[in-house]
Amino acid sequence: MGVSDNTKGFALAVVSSAFIGSSFILKKKGLKRAGKSGTRAGVGGYAYLLEPLWWAGMITMLIGEVANFVAYVFAPASLVTPLGALSIIVSAILSHFMLKERLQRMGILGCISCIVGSVVIVIHAPREQSPSSVEEIWKLATQPGFLIYAATTLSFVLVLVLHFEPRYGQTNILIYLGICSLMGSLTVVSIKAIGIAIKLTFQGISQVTYYQTWLFVTVALVCVISQMNYLNKALDTFNTAIVSPIYYVMFTSLTIIASAIMFKVCTQSFYLSTYKTVIVSSRS
């Protein structure tokens, strides 16, 4: 009996979380080192681009994201994204030892809750009907419900960037992470579409000639660059132990909603259990 697609997606998501959790620490150390010799990322500086440690973190994150990307090919976003909770455990443990950010009892409880929540999600992960072409994915992306979600998301991003970031970006962590999470939900949907396109192409059904494929690629690139920019600002300004769980809660919630709207995944039952878990994590 072969390994199911959900199992493959689960394994890749776990590997991805290990790399991504580690990358938070490397990038944080790189940002701190770069801030001593140039303008901090939190105030709009880009001195970290010359810092080797930050690039080590970027490469580690890239490896994790590639594993995550492949995981989306095999499993529904509603399964893969919540497993990102494991990256919180990795970053919490490493930050305790490498960044001297003490892990309190509630933090340990939050890590245990993440593990329990991940197990619940895997057990109750829904089966997702995989679209047979990029054109079919495009039809899902252009349905009224998802278009309203995308328009609302971009409107919130613009308001946060133009109005709230200049005034409250340095004091309210929800500004930077709100932008990251909102853009991230669109990133995941685009990555899922690209992954399916690649999978179908390797199966002999080329999707390269469809203009929709390249539109998804463009959206993914724009969203990823925006995410990285504001995540760097959040890491440079706030404690890693705070950034990681809050980002996870917001990003996971929005991604599950976006995935449910676009791919018609029935997520209600295990979304509630996931939400309870990540709330505990955010309080730690």
C-alpha positions as CSV (number, residue, x, y, z in Angstrom):
1,M,0.0,0.0,0.0
2,G,1.5,3.3,-1.1
3,V,1.9,6.4,1.0
4,S,-1.1,8.7,0.8
5,D,-0.8,12.3,-0.5
6,N,-1.8,13.7,2.9
7,T,1.0,11.7,4.6
8,K,3.5,13.1,2.1
9,G,2.2,16.6,2.7
10,F,2.4,16.1,6.4
11,A,6.0,14.9,6.4
12,L,7.1,17.8,4.1
13,A,5.2,20.3,6.3
14,V,7.1,19.0,9.4
15,V,10.5,19.3,7.7
16,S,9.5,22.8,6.5
17,S,8.6,23.9,10.0
18,A,12.0,22.8,11.3
19,F,13.8,24.9,8.7
20,I,11.5,27.9,9.0
21,G,11.7,27.9,12.8
22,S,15.5,27.9,12.7
23,S,15.5,30.7,10.1
24,F,13.7,33.0,12.5
25,I,16.6,32.8,14.9
26,L,19.3,33.2,12.2
27,K,17.5,36.2,10.7
28,K,17.0,37.8,14.1
29,K,20.7,37.5,15.0
30,G,21.6,38.9,11.5
31,L,19.2,41.8,12.0
32,K,20.6,42.6,15.4
33,R,24.2,42.5,14.1
34,A,23.3,44.6,11.1
35,G,21.5,47.2,13.3
36,K,24.8,47.9,15.1
37,S,26.5,49.0,12.0
38,G,23.7,50.6,9.9
39,T,20.1,51.6,9.8
40,R,17.8,49.1,11.5
41,A,15.2,47.3,9.3
42,G,12.5,48.4,11.8
43,V,13.0,52.0,10.7
44,G,13.3,51.3,7.0
45,G,17.0,50.3,6.7
46,Y,18.4,47.6,4.5
47,A,21.9,47.1,6.1
48,Y,20.9,43.5,6.8
49,L,21.3,42.7,3.1
50,L,25.1,42.9,3.7
51,E,24.9,40.6,6.7
52,P,26.0,36.9,6.0
53,L,24.1,35.6,9.0
54,W,20.8,37.1,7.7
55,W,21.4,35.5,4.3
56,A,22.0,32.2,6.1
57,G,18.6,32.6,7.7
58,M,17.1,33.5,4.3
59,I,18.6,30.3,2.7
60,T,17.3,28.2,5.6
61,M,13.9,29.8,5.2
62,L,14.0,29.2,1.4
63,I,14.7,25.5,2.0
64,G,11.8,25.4,4.4
65,E,9.5,27.2,2.0
66,V,10.4,24.9,-0.9
67,A,9.4,21.9,1.3
68,N,6.3,23.8,2.2
69,F,5.6,24.5,-1.4
70,V,5.8,20.8,-2.3
71,A,3.6,20.0,0.7
72,Y,0.8,22.1,-0.8
73,V,1.0,20.0,-4.0
74,F,0.2,16.8,-2.0
75,A,-2.1,18.0,0.8
76,P,-4.8,20.7,1.3
77,A,-3.7,24.1,2.6
78,S,-6.0,23.6,5.5
79,L,-3.7,20.7,6.6
80,V,-0.3,22.1,5.7
81,T,-0.7,25.7,7.0
82,P,-1.8,24.8,10.6
83,L,1.2,22.4,10.9
84,G,3.3,25.6,10.9
85,A,2.7,25.6,14.6
86,L,5.7,23.3,14.8
87,S,7.9,26.1,13.7
88,I,6.8,28.0,16.8
89,I,8.2,25.2,19.0
90,V,11.5,25.2,17.1
91,S,11.9,29.0,17.3
92,A,10.9,29.1,21.0
93,I,13.5,26.5,22.0
94,L,16.2,28.0,19.9
95,S,15.5,31.5,21.0
96,H,15.7,30.3,24.6
97,F,19.3,29.1,24.1
98,M,20.6,31.4,21.2
99,L,18.8,34.7,21.8
100,K,18.5,34.4,25.6
101,E,14.8,34.9,25.4
102,R,13.6,32.9,28.4
103,L,10.9,30.3,27.7
104,Q,8.4,30.5,30.6
105,R,6.0,27.8,31.8
106,M,3.2,29.2,29.7
107,G,5.5,29.0,26.7
108,I,6.2,25.3,27.3
109,L,2.4,24.8,27.7
110,G,1.9,26.6,24.4
111,C,4.4,24.3,22.7
112,I,2.7,21.2,24.0
113,S,-0.7,22.6,22.8
114,C,0.8,23.1,19.4
115,I,1.8,19.4,19.2
116,V,-1.7,18.3,20.4
117,G,-3.4,20.7,17.9
118,S,-1.3,19.4,15.0
119,V,-2.2,15.8,15.8
120,V,-5.9,16.8,15.9
121,I,-5.6,18.6,12.5
122,V,-3.9,15.6,10.9
123,I,-6.6,13.2,12.1
124,H,-9.4,15.4,10.9
125,A,-7.8,16.9,7.7
126,P,-10.4,17.1,5.0
127,R,-10.0,15.5,1.5
128,E,-9.6,18.2,-1.1
129,Q,-10.6,17.8,-4.8
130,S,-7.6,18.7,-6.8
131,P,-8.4,20.9,-9.9
132,S,-7.5,19.3,-13.2
133,S,-6.0,22.4,-14.8
134,V,-4.9,25.9,-14.2
135,E,-8.0,27.1,-16.0
136,E,-10.1,25.4,-13.4
137,I,-8.1,27.0,-10.6
138,W,-8.6,30.3,-12.3
139,K,-12.4,29.8,-12.3
140,L,-12.1,29.2,-8.5
141,A,-10.0,32.3,-8.0
142,T,-12.4,34.5,-10.0
143,Q,-15.6,33.4,-8.3
144,P,-17.4,36.2,-6.5
145,G,-16.7,35.0,-3.0
146,F,-13.0,34.9,-3.5
147,L,-12.8,38.1,-5.4
148,I,-14.6,39.8,-2.5
149,Y,-12.1,38.3,-0.1
150,A,-9.1,39.3,-2.2
151,A,-10.4,42.9,-2.6
152,T,-11.1,43.2,1.1
153,T,-7.6,41.8,1.9
154,L,-5.9,44.3,-0.4
155,S,-7.9,47.2,1.0
156,F,-6.9,46.3,4.6
157,V,-3.3,46.1,3.5
158,L,-3.4,49.5,1.9
159,V,-5.0,51.0,5.0
160,L,-2.3,49.4,7.3
161,V,0.6,50.5,5.0
162,L,-0.5,54.0,4.3
163,H,-2.2,55.0,7.5
164,F,-1.3,52.8,10.5
165,E,2.3,51.8,9.8
166,P,3.8,55.3,9.8
167,R,2.0,56.1,13.1
168,Y,1.9,52.8,15.1
169,G,4.3,50.4,13.3
170,Q,7.1,50.8,15.9
171,T,4.8,50.3,18.9
172,N,2.0,47.9,17.8
173,I,3.1,44.4,16.6
174,L,-0.2,43.8,14.9
175,I,0.5,46.4,12.1
176,Y,3.5,44.6,10.6
177,L,2.2,41.1,11.2
178,G,-1.3,42.1,10.0
179,I,0.3,43.1,6.6
180,C,2.3,39.9,6.5
181,S,-0.6,37.6,7.3
182,L,-3.1,39.3,4.9
183,M,-0.6,39.1,2.0
184,G,0.4,35.6,3.2
185,S,-3.1,34.2,2.7
186,L,-3.0,35.3,-0.9
187,T,0.5,33.8,-1.2
188,V,-0.7,30.4,-0.1
189,V,-3.5,30.3,-2.6
190,S,-1.2,31.4,-5.4
191,I,1.5,28.8,-4.4
192,K,-1.2,26.1,-4.3
193,A,-2.2,27.0,-7.8
194,I,1.4,27.0,-9.0
195,G,2.1,23.7,-7.3
196,I,-0.9,22.1,-9.0
197,A,0.3,23.5,-12.3
198,I,3.8,22.1,-11.9
199,K,2.4,18.7,-10.8
200,L,0.1,18.5,-13.9
201,T,3.0,19.6,-16.2
202,F,5.2,16.8,-14.9
203,Q,2.3,14.4,-15.5
204,G,2.4,15.4,-19.1
205,I,-0.4,18.0,-19.1
206,S,1.5,21.2,-19.7
207,Q,0.2,24.3,-18.0
208,V,3.1,26.6,-19.1
209,T,1.2,28.0,-22.0
210,Y,-1.7,29.2,-19.9
211,Y,-1.5,32.9,-19.1
212,Q,-3.2,32.2,-15.8
213,T,-0.1,30.3,-14.6
214,W,2.1,33.3,-15.0
215,L,-0.5,35.5,-13.3
216,F,-0.4,33.2,-10.2
217,V,3.4,33.4,-10.3
218,T,3.4,37.2,-10.4
219,V,0.9,37.4,-7.5
220,A,3.0,34.9,-5.5
221,L,6.3,36.9,-6.1
222,V,4.7,40.3,-5.1
223,C,3.1,38.8,-2.0
224,V,6.3,37.0,-0.9
225,I,8.4,40.1,-1.3
226,S,5.9,42.1,0.7
227,Q,5.7,39.5,3.4
228,M,9.5,39.3,3.8
229,N,9.9,43.1,4.0
230,Y,7.4,43.5,6.8
231,L,8.4,40.3,8.6
232,N,11.9,41.7,8.8
233,K,10.6,44.9,10.3
234,A,8.6,42.9,12.9
235,L,11.6,40.7,13.9
236,D,13.9,43.7,14.1
237,T,11.4,45.7,16.3
238,F,9.8,43.1,18.5
239,N,10.8,40.0,20.5
240,T,11.0,36.8,18.4
241,A,9.0,34.8,21.1
242,I,6.1,37.3,20.5
243,V,6.4,37.6,16.7
244,S,6.4,33.9,16.0
245,P,3.1,32.8,17.7
246,I,1.1,35.9,16.9
247,Y,2.2,35.7,13.2
248,Y,1.2,32.0,13.3
249,V,-2.3,32.7,14.7
250,M,-3.1,35.4,12.2
251,F,-1.5,33.8,9.2
252,T,-3.2,30.4,9.8
253,S,-6.6,31.9,10.5
254,L,-6.6,33.9,7.3
255,T,-5.1,31.1,5.2
256,I,-7.8,28.6,6.3
257,I,-10.5,31.2,5.5
258,A,-9.0,31.9,2.0
259,S,-8.5,28.2,1.3
260,A,-12.1,27.4,2.4
261,I,-13.5,30.2,0.2
262,M,-11.4,29.3,-2.9
263,F,-11.1,25.6,-2.8
264,K,-14.4,24.9,-1.0
265,V,-12.6,22.9,1.7
266,C,-14.9,22.1,4.7
267,T,-12.7,23.2,7.6
268,Q,-15.2,24.1,10.4
269,S,-14.7,21.1,12.7
270,F,-10.9,21.2,12.9
271,Y,-10.6,24.9,12.5
272,L,-12.2,25.4,15.9
273,S,-9.7,23.0,17.6
274,T,-6.8,24.7,15.8
275,Y,-8.0,28.1,16.9
276,K,-8.1,27.0,20.6
277,T,-4.6,25.7,20.3
278,V,-3.0,28.8,18.7
279,I,-4.7,31.1,21.2
280,V,-2.8,29.3,24.0
281,S,0.4,29.7,22.0
282,S,-0.2,33.4,21.5
283,R,-0.6,34.0,25.2
284,S,2.7,32.4,25.9
